[in-house]
Amino acid sequence: MDQATPADQALLSCLVAAGDPNIASSYREVAGALGLESPEDPSVLRDVVDADVQQAHHYWRYR
């Protein structure tokens, strides 16, 4: 699903990672597999996931 995500949009897997903090490391793996970098620090990664969730909600709200 995330393979087709344009570079300027949040990965949709952020929605899953936001629901379970234990999945945040899996989000990092998905991003890495797509050639994207993500922070190693768990608290910083949580901030990235939260920001991506906000971006995804904003983008998809009226589509």
All heavy atoms as TSV, in Angstrom:
chain	resi	resn	atom	element	x	y	z
A	1	MET	N	N	0.825	-1.179	0.000
A	1	MET	CA	C	0.000	0.000	0.000
A	1	MET	C	C	0.874	1.249	0.000
A	1	MET	O	O	0.619	2.164	-0.750
A	1	MET	CB	C	-0.913	-0.025	1.218
A	1	MET	CG	C	-1.670	1.231	1.407
A	1	MET	SD	S	-2.758	1.413	2.830
A	1	MET	CE	C	-2.893	-0.138	3.569
A	2	ASP	N	N	1.889	1.290	0.849
A	2	ASP	CA	C	2.729	2.478	0.933
A	2	ASP	C	C	3.663	2.647	-0.251
A	2	ASP	O	O	4.179	3.731	-0.474
A	2	ASP	CB	C	3.552	2.456	2.225
A	2	ASP	CG	C	2.745	2.878	3.435
A	2	ASP	OD1	O	1.878	3.764	3.293
A	2	ASP	OD2	O	2.975	2.335	4.523
A	3	GLN	N	N	3.859	1.608	-1.039
A	3	GLN	CA	C	4.754	1.710	-2.191
A	3	GLN	C	C	4.270	2.753	-3.188
A	3	GLN	O	O	5.066	3.388	-3.852
A	3	GLN	CB	C	4.894	0.360	-2.886
A	3	GLN	CG	C	5.646	-0.644	-2.052
A	3	GLN	CD	C	5.638	-2.013	-2.698
A	3	GLN	OE1	O	4.679	-2.382	-3.366
A	3	GLN	NE2	N	6.691	-2.761	-2.480
A	4	ALA	N	N	2.979	2.935	-3.291
A	4	ALA	CA	C	2.408	3.885	-4.247
A	4	ALA	C	C	2.251	5.287	-3.665
A	4	ALA	O	O	1.772	6.190	-4.347
A	4	ALA	CB	C	1.052	3.376	-4.731
A	5	THR	N	N	2.664	5.494	-2.434
A	5	THR	CA	C	2.508	6.795	-1.791
A	5	THR	C	C	3.510	7.789	-2.361
A	5	THR	O	O	4.714	7.531	-2.362
A	5	THR	CB	C	2.733	6.681	-0.268
A	5	THR	OG1	O	1.798	5.742	0.263
A	5	THR	CG2	C	2.544	8.017	0.420
A	6	PRO	N	N	3.034	8.919	-2.882
A	6	PRO	CA	C	3.951	9.939	-3.381
A	6	PRO	C	C	4.877	10.446	-2.270
A	6	PRO	O	O	4.512	10.423	-1.078
A	6	PRO	CB	C	3.019	11.057	-3.862
A	6	PRO	CG	C	1.714	10.387	-4.115
A	6	PRO	CD	C	1.638	9.288	-3.090
A	7	ALA	N	N	6.043	10.911	-2.646
A	7	ALA	CA	C	7.057	11.340	-1.672
A	7	ALA	C	C	6.592	12.497	-0.794
A	7	ALA	O	O	7.076	12.654	0.329
A	7	ALA	CB	C	8.336	11.714	-2.402
A	8	ASP	N	N	5.642	13.290	-1.268
A	8	ASP	CA	C	5.193	14.443	-0.484
A	8	ASP	C	C	4.003	14.126	0.431
A	8	ASP	O	O	3.450	15.023	1.049
A	8	ASP	CB	C	4.849	15.607	-1.404
A	8	ASP	CG	C	3.670	15.308	-2.318
A	8	ASP	OD1	O	3.387	14.117	-2.577
A	8	ASP	OD2	O	3.033	16.273	-2.779
A	9	GLN	N	N	3.628	12.853	0.512
A	9	GLN	CA	C	2.517	12.443	1.375
A	9	GLN	C	C	3.009	11.494	2.461
A	9	GLN	O	O	4.010	10.802	2.292
A	9	GLN	CB	C	1.431	11.754	0.558
A	9	GLN	CG	C	0.725	12.669	-0.389
A	9	GLN	CD	C	-0.334	11.923	-1.180
A	9	GLN	OE1	O	-0.773	10.848	-0.821
A	9	GLN	NE2	N	-0.731	12.494	-2.290
A	10	ALA	N	N	2.279	11.453	3.555
A	10	ALA	CA	C	2.610	10.554	4.660
A	10	ALA	C	C	2.300	9.117	4.276
A	10	ALA	O	O	1.363	8.852	3.523
A	10	ALA	CB	C	1.803	10.940	5.898
A	11	LEU	N	N	3.103	8.195	4.782
A	11	LEU	CA	C	2.833	6.773	4.575
A	11	LEU	C	C	1.556	6.405	5.321
A	11	LEU	O	O	1.361	6.809	6.470
A	11	LEU	CB	C	3.989	5.933	5.100
A	11	LEU	CG	C	5.356	6.183	4.476
A	11	LEU	CD1	C	6.411	5.308	5.152
A	11	LEU	CD2	C	5.320	5.926	2.986
A	12	LEU	N	N	0.697	5.648	4.697
A	12	LEU	CA	C	-0.556	5.266	5.349
A	12	LEU	C	C	-0.320	4.317	6.524
A	12	LEU	O	O	-1.151	4.215	7.412
A	12	LEU	CB	C	-1.514	4.652	4.334
A	12	LEU	CG	C	-2.032	5.630	3.286
A	12	LEU	CD1	C	-2.946	4.900	2.308
A	12	LEU	CD2	C	-2.764	6.794	3.929
A	13	SER	N	N	0.818	3.661	6.550
A	13	SER	CA	C	1.124	2.778	7.676
A	13	SER	C	C	1.289	3.566	8.975
A	13	SER	O	O	1.247	2.980	10.063
A	13	SER	CB	C	2.365	1.930	7.397
A	13	SER	OG	O	3.478	2.737	7.130
A	14	CYS	N	N	1.403	4.888	8.876
A	14	CYS	CA	C	1.476	5.695	10.096
A	14	CYS	C	C	0.194	5.551	10.904
A	14	CYS	O	O	0.214	5.627	12.135
A	14	CYS	CB	C	1.747	7.158	9.785
A	14	CYS	SG	S	0.367	8.053	9.034
A	15	LEU	N	N	-0.925	5.302	10.224
A	15	LEU	CA	C	-2.203	5.162	10.926
A	15	LEU	C	C	-2.211	3.928	11.819
A	15	LEU	O	O	-2.795	3.939	12.892
A	15	LEU	CB	C	-3.352	5.122	9.915
A	15	LEU	CG	C	-3.468	6.349	9.012
A	15	LEU	CD1	C	-4.510	6.119	7.937
A	15	LEU	CD2	C	-3.767	7.586	9.828
A	16	VAL	N	N	-1.548	2.877	11.387
A	16	VAL	CA	C	-1.446	1.661	12.191
A	16	VAL	C	C	-0.457	1.891	13.329
A	16	VAL	O	O	-0.719	1.529	14.476
A	16	VAL	CB	C	-1.011	0.459	11.326
A	16	VAL	CG1	C	-0.800	-0.775	12.169
A	16	VAL	CG2	C	-2.026	0.203	10.227
A	17	ALA	N	N	0.675	2.510	13.017
A	17	ALA	CA	C	1.705	2.751	14.027
A	17	ALA	C	C	1.202	3.677	15.127
A	17	ALA	O	O	1.584	3.531	16.291
A	17	ALA	CB	C	2.951	3.330	13.370
A	18	ALA	N	N	0.340	4.604	14.781
A	18	ALA	CA	C	-0.183	5.542	15.778
A	18	ALA	C	C	-1.085	4.842	16.784
A	18	ALA	O	O	-1.169	5.249	17.936
A	18	ALA	CB	C	-0.944	6.663	15.095
A	19	GLY	N	N	-1.734	3.775	16.359
A	19	GLY	CA	C	-2.650	3.065	17.237
A	19	GLY	C	C	-1.969	2.142	18.226
A	19	GLY	O	O	-2.572	1.723	19.212
A	20	ASP	N	N	-0.704	1.826	18.003
A	20	ASP	CA	C	0.024	0.910	18.878
A	20	ASP	C	C	1.491	1.322	18.914
A	20	ASP	O	O	2.210	1.120	17.943
A	20	ASP	CB	C	-0.109	-0.520	18.365
A	20	ASP	CG	C	0.520	-1.543	19.285
A	20	ASP	OD1	O	1.260	-1.154	20.219
A	20	ASP	OD2	O	0.274	-2.732	19.078
A	21	PRO	N	N	1.935	1.903	20.012
A	21	PRO	CA	C	3.321	2.369	20.110
A	21	PRO	C	C	4.358	1.270	19.858
A	21	PRO	O	O	5.467	1.555	19.431
A	21	PRO	CB	C	3.439	2.886	21.544
A	21	PRO	CG	C	2.055	3.141	21.989
A	21	PRO	CD	C	1.173	2.192	21.220
A	22	ASN	N	N	3.990	0.025	20.074
A	22	ASN	CA	C	4.926	-1.075	19.843
A	22	ASN	C	C	5.174	-1.314	18.360
A	22	ASN	O	O	6.131	-1.986	17.988
A	22	ASN	CB	C	4.412	-2.360	20.485
A	22	ASN	CG	C	4.320	-2.242	21.987
A	22	ASN	OD1	O	5.195	-1.662	22.618
A	22	ASN	ND2	N	3.253	-2.763	22.556
A	23	ILE	N	N	4.333	-0.767	17.511
A	23	ILE	CA	C	4.467	-0.966	16.068
A	23	ILE	C	C	5.325	0.127	15.433
A	23	ILE	O	O	5.680	0.041	14.273
A	23	ILE	CB	C	3.070	-1.041	15.408
A	23	ILE	CG1	C	2.309	-2.225	15.970
A	23	ILE	CG2	C	3.172	-1.178	13.902
A	23	ILE	CD1	C	0.916	-2.382	15.422
A	24	ALA	N	N	5.710	1.119	16.194
A	24	ALA	CA	C	6.499	2.215	15.638
A	24	ALA	C	C	7.786	1.716	14.992
A	24	ALA	O	O	8.204	2.237	13.955
A	24	ALA	CB	C	6.809	3.250	16.710
A	25	SER	N	N	8.405	0.696	15.549
A	25	SER	CA	C	9.631	0.171	14.941
A	25	SER	C	C	9.325	-0.473	13.585
A	25	SER	O	O	10.144	-0.415	12.666
A	25	SER	CB	C	10.320	-0.826	15.869
A	25	SER	OG	O	9.485	-1.937	16.120
A	26	SER	N	N	8.146	-1.053	13.443
A	26	SER	CA	C	7.751	-1.613	12.150
A	26	SER	C	C	7.551	-0.493	11.130
A	26	SER	O	O	7.868	-0.657	9.953
A	26	SER	CB	C	6.462	-2.417	12.287
A	26	SER	OG	O	6.672	-3.528	13.127
A	27	TYR	N	N	7.037	0.623	11.584
A	27	TYR	CA	C	6.882	1.790	10.708
A	27	TYR	C	C	8.250	2.217	10.175
A	27	TYR	O	O	8.401	2.518	8.992
A	27	TYR	CB	C	6.226	2.939	11.474
A	27	TYR	CG	C	6.086	4.204	10.676
A	27	TYR	CD1	C	5.077	4.353	9.741
A	27	TYR	CD2	C	6.980	5.255	10.850
A	27	TYR	CE1	C	4.940	5.515	9.001
A	27	TYR	CE2	C	6.859	6.420	10.109
A	27	TYR	CZ	C	5.839	6.542	9.190
A	27	TYR	OH	O	5.718	7.683	8.453
A	28	ARG	N	N	9.254	2.209	11.052
A	28	ARG	CA	C	10.609	2.553	10.648
A	28	ARG	C	C	11.102	1.588	9.569
A	28	ARG	O	O	11.746	1.982	8.606
A	28	ARG	CB	C	11.548	2.522	11.848
A	28	ARG	CG	C	12.954	2.976	11.505
A	28	ARG	CD	C	13.948	2.883	12.651
A	28	ARG	NE	N	13.531	3.604	13.835
A	28	ARG	CZ	C	13.200	3.017	14.989
A	28	ARG	NH1	N	13.220	1.716	15.104
A	28	ARG	NH2	N	12.855	3.740	16.027
A	29	GLU	N	N	10.793	0.310	9.719
A	29	GLU	CA	C	11.202	-0.691	8.732
A	29	GLU	C	C	10.508	-0.469	7.388
A	29	GLU	O	O	11.136	-0.592	6.336
A	29	GLU	CB	C	10.906	-2.090	9.250
A	29	GLU	CG	C	11.778	-2.499	10.409
A	29	GLU	CD	C	11.414	-3.862	10.963
A	29	GLU	OE1	O	10.840	-4.692	10.225
A	29	GLU	OE2	O	11.704	-4.089	12.148
A	30	VAL	N	N	9.216	-0.145	7.421
A	30	VAL	CA	C	8.479	0.131	6.178
A	30	VAL	C	C	9.091	1.333	5.480
A	30	VAL	O	O	9.351	1.304	4.273
A	30	VAL	CB	C	6.979	0.377	6.459
A	30	VAL	CG1	C	6.260	0.918	5.233
A	30	VAL	CG2	C	6.321	-0.895	6.948
A	31	ALA	N	N	9.324	2.386	6.231
A	31	ALA	CA	C	9.924	3.589	5.651
A	31	ALA	C	C	11.296	3.269	5.056
A	31	ALA	O	O	11.621	3.701	3.949
A	31	ALA	CB	C	10.037	4.687	6.702
A	32	GLY	N	N	12.093	2.505	5.787
A	32	GLY	CA	C	13.417	2.136	5.293
A	32	GLY	C	C	13.363	1.316	4.028
A	32	GLY	O	O	14.162	1.504	3.106
A	33	ALA	N	N	12.405	0.408	3.949
A	33	ALA	CA	C	12.251	-0.422	2.752
A	33	ALA	C	C	11.881	0.410	1.533
A	33	ALA	O	O	12.169	0.026	0.402
A	33	ALA	CB	C	11.191	-1.493	2.995
A	34	LEU	N	N	11.270	1.561	1.777
A	34	LEU	CA	C	10.895	2.461	0.687
A	34	LEU	C	C	11.957	3.522	0.419
A	34	LEU	O	O	11.746	4.441	-0.369
A	34	LEU	CB	C	9.552	3.131	1.005
A	34	LEU	CG	C	8.373	2.174	1.091
A	34	LEU	CD1	C	7.131	2.900	1.602
A	34	LEU	CD2	C	8.102	1.542	-0.262
A	35	GLY	N	N	13.102	3.391	1.111
A	35	GLY	CA	C	14.199	4.327	0.901
A	35	GLY	C	C	14.074	5.624	1.671
A	35	GLY	O	O	14.767	6.588	1.379
A	36	LEU	N	N	13.181	5.645	2.659
A	36	LEU	CA	C	12.995	6.845	3.477
A	36	LEU	C	C	13.713	6.677	4.809
A	36	LEU	O	O	13.770	5.580	5.353
A	36	LEU	CB	C	11.500	7.079	3.733
A	36	LEU	CG	C	10.633	7.200	2.489
A	36	LEU	CD1	C	9.157	7.212	2.880
A	36	LEU	CD2	C	10.998	8.448	1.713
A	37	GLU	N	N	14.236	7.747	5.324
A	37	GLU	CA	C	14.896	7.701	6.619
A	37	GLU	C	C	13.897	8.045	7.711
A	37	GLU	O	O	12.961	8.808	7.502
A	37	GLU	CB	C	16.062	8.675	6.655
A	37	GLU	CG	C	17.191	8.277	5.728
A	37	GLU	CD	C	18.396	9.188	5.874
A	37	GLU	OE1	O	18.564	9.805	6.948
A	37	GLU	OE2	O	19.148	9.271	4.911
A	38	SER	N	N	14.105	7.474	8.882
A	38	SER	CA	C	13.288	7.803	10.047
A	38	SER	C	C	14.196	7.784	11.268
A	38	SER	O	O	15.211	7.084	11.292
A	38	SER	CB	C	12.120	6.834	10.200
A	38	SER	OG	O	12.591	5.508	10.292
A	39	PRO	N	N	13.846	8.544	12.283
A	39	PRO	CA	C	14.709	8.665	13.454
A	39	PRO	C	C	14.815	7.362	14.252
A	39	PRO	O	O	13.856	6.596	14.322
A	39	PRO	CB	C	14.054	9.763	14.292
A	39	PRO	CG	C	12.716	9.986	13.716
A	39	PRO	CD	C	12.667	9.374	12.366
A	40	GLU	N	N	15.965	7.141	14.839
A	40	GLU	CA	C	16.190	5.973	15.688
A	40	GLU	C	C	15.582	6.172	17.074
A	40	GLU	O	O	15.093	5.230	17.680
A	40	GLU	CB	C	17.692	5.683	15.816
A	40	GLU	CG	C	18.327	5.208	14.531
A	40	GLU	CD	C	17.845	3.824	14.113
A	40	GLU	OE1	O	17.594	2.983	15.005
A	40	GLU	OE2	O	17.722	3.592	12.906
A	41	ASP	N	N	15.622	7.385	17.576
A	41	ASP	CA	C	15.112	7.685	18.919
A	41	ASP	C	C	13.602	7.455	18.950
A	41	ASP	O	O	12.859	8.069	18.170
A	41	ASP	CB	C	15.425	9.137	19.273
A	41	ASP	CG	C	14.992	9.529	20.664
A	41	ASP	OD1	O	13.804	9.336	21.004
A	41	ASP	OD2	O	15.844	10.039	21.422
A	42	PRO	N	N	13.117	6.571	19.836
A	42	PRO	CA	C	11.679	6.252	19.877
A	42	PRO	C	C	10.767	7.454	20.103
A	42	PRO	O	O	9.691	7.530	19.507
A	42	PRO	CB	C	11.563	5.254	21.034
A	42	PRO	CG	C	12.921	4.678	21.187
A	42	PRO	CD	C	13.882	5.761	20.787
A	43	SER	N	N	11.181	8.398	20.932
A	43	SER	CA	C	10.306	9.552	21.182
A	43	SER	C	C	10.253	10.473	19.962
A	43	SER	O	O	9.206	11.037	19.657
A	43	SER	CB	C	10.743	10.321	22.428
A	43	SER	OG	O	12.020	10.882	22.248
A	44	VAL	N	N	11.353	10.595	19.257
A	44	VAL	CA	C	11.367	11.403	18.035
A	44	VAL	C	C	10.565	10.697	16.943
A	44	VAL	O	O	9.813	11.326	16.203
A	44	VAL	CB	C	12.816	11.690	17.576
A	44	VAL	CG1	C	12.821	12.459	16.263
A	44	VAL	CG2	C	13.576	12.457	18.644
A	45	LEU	N	N	10.702	9.373	16.863
A	45	LEU	CA	C	9.921	8.597	15.896
A	45	LEU	C	C	8.430	8.758	16.172
A	45	LEU	O	O	7.632	8.910	15.254
A	45	LEU	CB	C	10.318	7.124	15.931
A	45	LEU	CG	C	9.585	6.213	14.954
A	45	LEU	CD1	C	9.801	6.657	13.512
A	45	LEU	CD2	C	10.016	4.771	15.157
A	46	ARG	N	N	8.040	8.762	17.430
A	46	ARG	CA	C	6.631	8.956	17.799
A	46	ARG	C	C	6.145	10.304	17.295
A	46	ARG	O	O	5.034	10.425	16.784
A	46	ARG	CB	C	6.495	8.859	19.330
A	46	ARG	CG	C	5.189	9.279	19.888
A	46	ARG	CD	C	3.996	8.380	19.766
A	46	ARG	NE	N	4.198	6.997	19.489
A	46	ARG	CZ	C	3.436	6.292	18.632
A	46	ARG	NH1	N	2.453	6.860	17.982
A	46	ARG	NH2	N	3.638	5.030	18.418
A	47	ASP	N	N	6.988	11.334	17.418
A	47	ASP	CA	C	6.615	12.663	16.907
A	47	ASP	C	C	6.422	12.635	15.386
A	47	ASP	O	O	5.501	13.262	14.862
A	47	ASP	CB	C	7.678	13.704	17.278
A	47	ASP	CG	C	7.722	13.999	18.769
A	47	ASP	OD1	O	6.740	13.681	19.474
A	47	ASP	OD2	O	8.748	14.547	19.219
A	48	VAL	N	N	7.295	11.907	14.693
A	48	VAL	CA	C	7.188	11.786	13.237
A	48	VAL	C	C	5.894	11.069	12.863
A	48	VAL	O	O	5.164	11.504	11.969
A	48	VAL	CB	C	8.415	11.046	12.652
A	48	VAL	CG1	C	8.187	10.664	11.203
A	48	VAL	CG2	C	9.661	11.893	12.802
A	49	VAL	N	N	5.601	9.975	13.563
A	49	VAL	CA	C	4.364	9.227	13.291
A	49	VAL	C	C	3.153	10.117	13.541
A	49	VAL	O	O	2.228	10.170	12.720
A	49	VAL	CB	C	4.295	7.931	14.140
A	49	VAL	CG1	C	2.916	7.303	14.062
A	49	VAL	CG2	C	5.374	6.947	13.692
A	50	ASP	N	N	3.151	10.837	14.650
A	50	ASP	CA	C	2.026	11.729	14.962
A	50	ASP	C	C	1.853	12.810	13.886
A	50	ASP	O	O	0.737	13.108	13.476
A	50	ASP	CB	C	2.214	12.382	16.330
A	50	ASP	CG	C	2.049	11.403	17.473
A	50	ASP	OD1	O	1.502	10.292	17.258
A	50	ASP	OD2	O	2.480	11.731	18.602
A	51	ALA	N	N	2.962	13.377	13.426
A	51	ALA	CA	C	2.892	14.400	12.379
A	51	ALA	C	C	2.382	13.795	11.072
A	51	ALA	O	O	1.579	14.414	10.366
A	51	ALA	CB	C	4.261	15.038	12.174
A	52	ASP	N	N	2.823	12.574	10.762
A	52	ASP	CA	C	2.349	11.913	9.551
A	52	ASP	C	C	0.861	11.596	9.628
A	52	ASP	O	O	0.145	11.705	8.633
A	52	ASP	CB	C	3.144	10.630	9.286
A	52	ASP	CG	C	4.519	10.902	8.704
A	52	ASP	OD1	O	4.845	12.076	8.443
A	52	ASP	OD2	O	5.268	9.930	8.514
A	53	VAL	N	N	0.382	11.233	10.802
A	53	VAL	CA	C	-1.054	10.979	10.978
A	53	VAL	C	C	-1.842	12.251	10.712
A	53	VAL	O	O	-2.857	12.228	10.000
A	53	VAL	CB	C	-1.359	10.427	12.395
A	53	VAL	CG1	C	-2.850	10.470	12.696
A	53	VAL	CG2	C	-0.822	9.015	12.540
A	54	GLN	N	N	-1.368	13.362	11.240
A	54	GLN	CA	C	-2.046	14.637	11.002
A	54	GLN	C	C	-2.072	14.966	9.515
A	54	GLN	O	O	-3.094	15.399	8.984
A	54	GLN	CB	C	-1.350	15.763	11.782
A	54	GLN	CG	C	-1.510	15.653	13.273
A	54	GLN	CD	C	-2.964	15.748	13.699
A	54	GLN	OE1	O	-3.740	16.515	13.149
A	54	GLN	NE2	N	-3.339	14.967	14.686
A	55	GLN	N	N	-0.947	14.734	8.830
A	55	GLN	CA	C	-0.879	15.005	7.396
A	55	GLN	C	C	-1.830	14.085	6.630
A	55	GLN	O	O	-2.533	14.533	5.721
A	55	GLN	CB	C	0.546	14.831	6.884
A	55	GLN	CG	C	0.675	15.154	5.418
A	55	GLN	CD	C	2.061	14.874	4.858
A	55	GLN	OE1	O	2.873	14.210	5.488
A	55	GLN	NE2	N	2.321	15.383	3.674
A	56	ALA	N	N	-1.867	12.807	6.987
A	56	ALA	CA	C	-2.752	11.853	6.301
A	56	ALA	C	C	-4.217	12.234	6.494
A	56	ALA	O	O	-5.006	12.213	5.546
A	56	ALA	CB	C	-2.499	10.440	6.801
A	57	HIS	N	N	-4.577	12.602	7.718
A	57	HIS	CA	C	-5.964	13.009	7.981
A	57	HIS	C	C	-6.320	14.262	7.178
A	57	HIS	O	O	-7.410	14.349	6.618
A	57	HIS	CB	C	-6.176	13.262	9.475
A	57	HIS	CG	C	-6.382	12.022	10.258
A	57	HIS	ND1	N	-7.618	11.567	10.625
A	57	HIS	CD2	C	-5.501	11.119	10.742
A	57	HIS	CE1	C	-7.503	10.444	11.301
A	57	HIS	NE2	N	-6.218	10.145	11.385
A	58	HIS	N	N	-5.387	15.201	7.138
A	58	HIS	CA	C	-5.645	16.437	6.401
A	58	HIS	C	C	-5.813	16.150	4.903
A	58	HIS	O	O	-6.725	16.669	4.258
A	58	HIS	CB	C	-4.500	17.427	6.623
A	58	HIS	CG	C	-4.646	18.694	5.865
A	58	HIS	ND1	N	-5.560	19.670	6.217
A	58	HIS	CD2	C	-4.015	19.159	4.761
A	58	HIS	CE1	C	-5.480	20.676	5.362
A	58	HIS	NE2	N	-4.546	20.387	4.474
A	59	TYR	N	N	-4.956	15.309	4.360
A	59	TYR	CA	C	-5.005	14.992	2.934
A	59	TYR	C	C	-6.271	14.234	2.551
A	59	TYR	O	O	-6.913	14.530	1.548
A	59	TYR	CB	C	-3.761	14.201	2.531
A	59	TYR	CG	C	-3.744	13.865	1.060
A	59	TYR	CD1	C	-3.308	14.797	0.126
A	59	TYR	CD2	C	-4.172	12.622	0.605
A	59	TYR	CE1	C	-3.309	14.498	-1.235
A	59	TYR	CE2	C	-4.167	12.307	-0.753
A	59	TYR	CZ	C	-3.738	13.246	-1.661
A	59	TYR	OH	O	-3.744	12.945	-2.997
A	60	TRP	N	N	-6.639	13.238	3.345
A	60	TRP	CA	C	-7.732	12.345	2.984
A	60	TRP	C	C	-9.097	12.770	3.512
A	60	TRP	O	O	-10.101	12.153	3.190
A	60	TRP	CB	C	-7.428	10.932	3.471
A	60	TRP	CG	C	-6.320	10.308	2.688
A	60	TRP	CD1	C	-5.021	10.165	3.084
A	60	TRP	CD2	C	-6.402	9.781	1.362
A	60	TRP	NE1	N	-4.291	9.569	2.089
A	60	TRP	CE2	C	-5.115	9.324	1.023
A	60	TRP	CE3	C	-7.433	9.662	0.437
A	60	TRP	CZ2	C	-4.834	8.750	-0.216
A	60	TRP	CZ3	C	-7.143	9.088	-0.794
A	60	TRP	CH2	C	-5.866	8.640	-1.105
A	61	ARG	N	N	-9.146	13.807	4.295
A	61	ARG	CA	C	-10.406	14.211	4.945
A	61	ARG	C	C	-11.561	14.352	3.968
A	61	ARG	O	O	-12.668	13.888	4.214
A	61	ARG	CB	C	-10.202	15.520	5.689
A	61	ARG	CG	C	-11.511	16.075	6.242
A	61	ARG	CD	C	-11.299	17.234	7.130
A	61	ARG	NE	N	-11.011	16.627	8.427
A	61	ARG	CZ	C	-10.439	17.261	9.424
A	61	ARG	NH1	N	-10.061	18.501	9.289
A	61	ARG	NH2	N	-10.227	16.659	10.566
A	62	TYR	N	N	-11.373	15.002	2.864
A	62	TYR	CA	C	-12.480	15.287	1.946
A	62	TYR	C	C	-12.371	14.545	0.620
A	62	TYR	O	O	-13.014	14.920	-0.346
A	62	TYR	CB	C	-12.587	16.788	1.718
A	62	TYR	CG	C	-12.866	17.541	2.986
A	62	TYR	CD1	C	-11.883	18.313	3.585
A	62	TYR	CD2	C	-14.097	17.432	3.616
A	62	TYR	CE1	C	-12.118	18.985	4.765
A	62	TYR	CE2	C	-14.343	18.104	4.806
A	62	TYR	CZ	C	-13.357	18.876	5.369
A	62	TYR	OH	O	-13.602	19.526	6.543
A	63	ARG	N	N	-11.617	13.512	0.573
A	63	ARG	CA	C	-11.454	12.743	-0.691
A	63	ARG	C	C	-12.338	11.542	-0.679
A	63	ARG	O	O	-12.726	10.978	0.215
A	63	ARG	CB	C	-9.998	12.340	-0.885
A	63	ARG	CG	C	-9.175	13.586	-1.128
A	63	ARG	CD	C	-7.729	13.219	-1.393
A	63	ARG	NE	N	-6.955	14.425	-1.417
A	63	ARG	CZ	C	-6.602	15.063	-2.511
A	63	ARG	NH1	N	-6.926	14.604	-3.672
A	63	ARG	NH2	N	-5.907	16.152	-2.449
